[in-house]
Amino acid sequence: MSIVLKSFNNQIILLFIKKTLNPLFKNFGISGFKSIPMPVVKKKITLNKSPHVFSKSKEQFELCVYSRLISVPCKLNTKNVLIKVIQILKLNLITGLSIEIKY
């Protein structure tokens, strides 16, 4: 099973892993999960400051999306436990964080 966390702020992802995922996996006895940082997706947007007068004066904005992949070892006897963990994760979402769960 793999969990993909995405956010515009890297600290939110690290805080969620430290405060929510680690204790949750410890309580259910799941060990051996890995947190793998994914490449940062950067998108630059250029806008004119005043489109009618000075077309050479432009502003640039950058949008960064940070993501982290968490791989959880899936054994035959832990599938029921993983379903419970997924339900708890969906209830304890943090604002500004998106979670994708893949089996």
C-alpha positions in Angstrom: 0.0 0.0 0.0 1.2 3.5 -0.7 0.0 6.9 0.5 0.8 10.1 -1.4 0.7 13.3 0.6 0.6 16.6 -1.3 0.7 20.2 0.0 1.9 23.7 -0.9 3.8 23.7 2.4 6.5 21.1 3.2 6.2 21.6 6.9 2.6 20.5 6.9 3.5 17.2 5.4 6.4 16.6 7.9 4.1 17.6 10.8 1.4 15.2 9.7 3.9 12.3 9.4 5.4 13.0 12.8 2.3 13.7 14.8 -0.4 11.5 13.1 1.1 8.7 11.0 3.9 7.6 13.3 1.7 7.1 16.5 -1.1 5.6 14.3 1.2 3.0 12.8 2.7 2.3 16.2 -0.8 1.7 17.8 -1.8 -0.8 15.1 1.6 -2.5 15.1 2.6 -1.6 11.6 6.4 -1.3 11.2 8.7 -0.9 8.3 7.0 2.0 6.5 9.2 4.3 4.5 8.7 8.0 3.8 10.2 8.9 0.4 10.3 12.6 -0.7 9.1 13.2 -4.3 10.4 15.9 -6.6 9.0 19.4 -6.1 6.7 20.5 -8.9 7.3 24.2 -9.6 5.0 26.3 -11.8 5.9 29.9 -12.8 3.2 32.3 -13.8 4.1 35.7 -15.4 1.6 38.6 -15.4 1.7 42.1 -16.7 1.6 44.8 -14.0 -0.3 47.2 -16.2 -1.3 45.7 -19.5 -2.3 49.0 -21.2 0.7 51.2 -20.6 4.0 49.3 -20.0 4.0 45.9 -21.5 7.6 45.2 -20.4 6.8 45.5 -16.7 5.9 42.0 -15.5 5.5 40.1 -12.3 6.4 36.5 -11.7 4.8 34.2 -9.2 5.9 30.7 -8.4 3.7 27.8 -7.2 5.5 24.9 -5.5 3.7 21.6 -4.8 5.6 19.3 -2.3 4.8 15.6 -2.2 5.9 12.6 -0.2 5.3 9.0 -0.8 4.8 6.7 2.2 5.1 3.0 1.4 3.6 0.6 3.9 4.4 -3.1 3.7 1.2 -5.0 3.1 1.0 -8.6 4.5 -2.0 -10.9 4.2 -2.9 -10.6 7.9 -2.7 -6.8 8.0 -5.3 -6.0 5.4 -8.1 -5.5 8.0 -5.8 -3.3 10.0 -4.9 -1.2 7.0 -8.6 -0.6 6.2 -9.0 0.7 9.8 -6.0 3.0 9.4 -7.3 4.4 6.1 -10.7 5.2 7.8 -8.9 7.0 10.6 -6.7 8.9 8.2 -9.7 10.2 6.2 -11.2 11.5 9.5 -8.1 13.2 10.7 -7.2 15.4 7.7 -5.3 18.6 8.1 -6.2 21.7 6.2 -4.0 22.2 3.2 -3.0 18.6 2.8 -4.3 16.1 0.2 -4.0 12.4 0.6 -4.1 9.7 -2.1 -4.2 6.1 -1.0 -3.2 3.4 -3.5 -3.4 -0.3 -2.8 
